[in-house]
Amino acid sequence: MRIGFEAKRAFVNRTGLGNYSRNTIEQLHRYYPEVSLVLFAPQTNTPLFSPPDEVELIHPTGLYRLAKSLWRSKGMVTAIKQSKLDTFHGLSHELPFGLEKLAIRKIVTIHDLIFLRYPEFYKASDRSIYHHKFLRACKIADTIIAISEQTKQDIIQYFSIPESKIEVVYQSCNPDFFIHHPVDELELLRKKYELPAQFMLTVGNVDARKNLEGILRGMISAQIDFPLVVVGKPGTAWKEVQQLLSSYPSLPVIFKSNIDYRDLKAFFQLAIFSVYPSYFEGFGLPVLESMACGCPVITSNVSSMPEAGGPAARYISPGKPDEIGAAMRDWLLSDTLRNQFTQEGLKQAALFTPKASADQLMKVYNRS
């Protein structure tokens, strides 16, 4: 079997969509080496991702090297046809124009439809582009992979796609998060990033949807003066967060951006717990990553977070800062409570292995 992937984000995206693409490619190669994998991407020589040697790479040639986005949307289909694939899988919401004319299986992964559920978080022009691309991909695909039951229900609700066309395949947790740093390495990384001796952690860009403001207001409500480390770049809520911090200058908040992704697990392993009160996620992978590192998680009781956290997370209402603050205060005051959730979290994360995800994907490829 020859499977092609639209793999742009594997090479250029450090966060969610990139992680999904890289994990998918690596786990399929590891557990199904007999399957030929072909990656189509505008750039394939970036330092972010080095695919296994056996994986075939295809990138723009000729004049398309000067118009890579045009190659990705239209020119790529010629290369797909020449590659004699059995299946083509768009890993991040899109399928190239002209693919519908090829007699191969067509699969697309839809991660979320947040731009439709929460339009206030997006510019009108972006919403229009996303709606067109995502809906078109869903219509021409033979099978749609949703990364959660929540995403599946949103595809049915917003795009009127038949349920029979959608398969839920959960993301895997990168196995590297299960490999814990020795104490001496952790201390070196603590010094490298100038982290306090103890801290709470939240991972995600400072966007309104990620709800850092809810954490901060929860800290204010519960009178928490314990350090909070924020791993993420400034985003749509940066101005509001800075205004809040200027009103409460004693809040011990430390921002860290552009950290090496390979060091992220050290942040989880050093933190006493993590907080992830997002209003909505396609899946919420940081919940699993935190648990795999032995870091208990407080997260939202909405969207897909309960699918990721199962019985092993402490759940709060993201729109209630007092509730967030109370949960954080409870865990700061009880080692026993944190340890209980730590052990349950390790069990929960172990359910989302690369092997389980690869097996589910192969069932989809063989059935499509």
N, C-alpha and C positions, 0 to 999 in steps of 0.2 A: 504493500500500500504506500502511495506517495501522497503526503499531506502538505499543502502550502499554507503559509500563515502571512497575513498582513501584520508585520512585526515592527513597524516604525518605533513604537514606544518602548520596545525592549531595549533599544539602543540609545534613546534620548530622554526617557522619563524616569526620574529617580523614585517616584512615589507609586501610588496605587495602580494605575494602568500599566506602568512599566514593570512593577513587581509581578503582576498577574501574567504578563507576557513572558517574562524571563522564567518564572516558576513553571508555566505550562510547557515551554520548550524543553527545559532541563528535565522535568519529571517524565515527559514522554520519551525522551532519549534514553533516560536511565532504565525505565521499566519496560520499554518496548523498543529495543535497539533494532529490531527487524524492520521497523517502519521508517521509511525515508522522509526526512523533514526538510522542507524548503522554505527559507525565510525571504520575504520580499520587503525591502525597506529602503528609503531614500539614502540613509547612511548606515554603513555596516562596520565602520572602522573607528567607532567611538570607544573611549576607555571604560564606559559604563558596563558593557556586556561583551563577553567573548564566548560565542557559542562553541559547543564541542566541534572538533575537527570534522566529524562525519556529517555535520549539518551543512546543507548547501545554501549559499548566500547569493541573492540576486538583487542588484541595485541598478539605478538608471545608467544608461549609456547614451552616447551621442549627444544630441541637443538637449535631451531630457536631463542631463547633468546640470543644466542651467535653469531648469524649470521642474524641480523635484516634486513640488506639490501637484503640478499637472500630471506628472508621471504616476504619482500615487493614486490620483482619482481616475485617470483615463488611460495613460500609457501602460500601466502595470498589466492590464488584461492581456496584452499581446505576449508579454513574458509568461504569464500564467498559462496561456494556450500552448506555448512552445515547450513548457515544462512537463506536459502530459501528466497532470495531477489526477488523482482519484477524488480528492476533496480539497476545497479551499475554505479556510477558517479565518474570518475577520475577528481579531482578538479584542478590538476596542470600538464597538458600535458601528463600524462602517464596512461596506463592501464596494469595490471599485466599479465604475460604470462599464457596462459591456459584459460583466460577469454573467448576467442573466441569460446571455446567448450561448454560453458554453455548457456542454453536456457533462458537467461534473457536479458533485455534491457541493452545496453551498451552505455554510454555517456561519452564524455571527453570534458573538457574545455581547449581550447587553448588561452593563454593570448597574445602571440606575437610570431613572427618568426624573431626577431631582429638579431639572429645569422646568418640568411641567408641574410637579407637585408644589414646588416653592419658586415660582417665577420671579419673586421679588429679589432673589439672590443673583439674578442674571440680567445682563443687558438684553434689550429686545432683539437686537441684531443677532446676538449669540443664540438666543432661544429659537429664532427662525431657522438658523443654519442647522442647529442640532435636531430640530424637529424634522426637517427635510431629510437629513442624512440617516437618522435613526429609523424613521418610518420606512424609508425606501429599503434599507437593509433588511428590516423585518419582513417586508413584503416579498422580496426576491429570494430570501433564504429558504432552504428546505427545512432547516431546523434552527431554532433560536435557543441559545444557551443563556439562561438567567442565573446570576450568581447567588440568588437567594429566592426564597418563596415570596418575599416582599417585592422584589423586582419582577417576578413572574406575574403577580397580581397587577402591578402597575402597567405592564405591557398589555395585558388583557383589557384593563380599564381605559387606558389612554389611547391605545392604538387599535382596539377591537380585533386583536389577533386571536385565533382559535387556541384554546388551551392545549389541544393535542399537538400543536406545532412547537411547544415550548418545553424544554428540559431544564430542570434545576441541577446544576453541578456546582457544588461549593468550592471555593478557593482552598488551596492548601496553605498551611503555615510553613514558611521557609524552614527546612530542617535545621538551619544554622541557629535558629532561636532556641532550639532545645539543647544546644551545646553551650554550657555555661563557662564563662571565663574563670580561671583560678583567681583567688583573692589578690595575689600580687599584681596580676594583669589589670584587674578592676581598679586597683589603687593607682596604677599608672595612668589609666584612662580618666580617673577622677581628677588627677592633677592636670592632665592634658586639657580637659575642658573646664577646669576651675569650678568643679561642682562642690557643693557643701557636703558635710559629713552625712547628713540625712536630708531627704527631700521627698516631696510628692512630685508626680510627673504627669504632664499631659502632652500628647503627641498630635500634631495637626497644625496646618497653617492658620493664621489668625483671621479666619473668615467668620461671618455671622453664623453660618450653619454649624460650625464646629463648637460655638458656644463657650469660648473662653470667658466671656463676660459673665456667664452664669456661674462659672467656677469662682471668679473673683468676688462676685456679689455673695456667693455662698460663704466664702472665707470671711467677708465682712460681717455677715449675719451671725456666723458661729464664732466670731472673734478668734479666728485662727491666725497665728503669727508664725506658722511653720513654713519653711521655704517651699515654693512651687517652681519647678523648672518647666519651661515651655519650649518644646522642640518643634519649630515650625517657622515659616517665613511670614512677614507682614502680608496681610490680605485685606479683604473688604471691611473688616471690623477693626483694623489697626488704629484708626483715629479715635473711635469710641473707647477702645481699651486704654489708649494712652491718656485720654481725658479722665477716665475713671481712676487710673493710677495716680494722676496728678492730684486728684481730690483725696486720695488715700496713700500718701507717699510712704507710709510705714509698711505697706503690704510687701512681703518679701518675695518678689517675683523675679525670676532670672530667665532671660530669653536666650535661646541657642538656636541658630539657624545654620544651614549649610554644613551640617555635620556629615561625616562619612557614614553612608548607610550601613557599612560593616560594623560601625561602632554603636548603632542604635540599640542593639541588644544589651550593651553595657549600661546604657541609661536605664533600661527596664530592670536590670539585675541590681543596680545600685539603689533604685528608688524603693521606698517602703510600700508604696502602692501607686497605681495610675488612675487617672480620672478621664473619662471619655464621654462627656454629656452631649454628644451631637444631636441635633434635631432630626437628622435623617442621613442614612448611609445605604449604599447598595449592599454592603456586607459588613463593613467595620473590621477590617483585618487587624488593626492595632489591638483590638480586644484579645484576639488569639495570640498575637505576638507577645503581648504582655504576659498572658497566662503561661505560655511556653517557657518564658524566662523566669517563672516563679514569682511574678509580680502580680498580686491580686488587683482586680479591676472594679471600679465603680463606673457604671455606664447607664445609658438611657433605656427606659422600658418601652421604647417605641421603635418603629421601623424594623430593620434587620438585626439590631444589636442582640436581642434575646436569642436569635438563631445562632449567632456566633458564641455568645456567652453561656447559653444553656442554663443549667442550675448552679453554675460556678461563679456568677458575677453578682455584685450588689447593684440593684436597679433603682434608678431615681427618675423623676419626671424632669426632662430637660428645661422646661419652662418655669421650674420652681427652685430658685436659688437657695431658699431656706432648706429645702429637702437635700440639695446637693451638699450644702454646708454641714447639715446634721450627719450625713453619711460619712463625710470626711472626718468630722470630729470623733465619731464613734470609732473609726479605724485608728485614728491617732492615739486614742485612749486604751486600745485593747490589742495587745500582741496576739492573744489567743484567737480573737476574731479574724485578724489578718492571716494568721497561720492556717486556720481552717479553710479560708477561701483560697489560699495559695495551693494547698494540696488538691482541692477540687478543681482548681484551674488547670493544673498540670494534666489531670485526667481528661478534662474537656478538650484541651488543645491537642491531645494525642489522638482525638477522633478525626482530626483534619490533616491527615498525613499526605505527603505527595503521592504515595502509592494509591491511596483511596481515590484521590482526584484523578490520577492518570487512568485508573481502571474505569471510572465513570465516563471520562472523555472517550476512551476507546469503545465503550458500549454505544455512545452516540455516533461515533464515526462508522462503526460496523452496521448500525441500524439505519442510518440516514439514506 
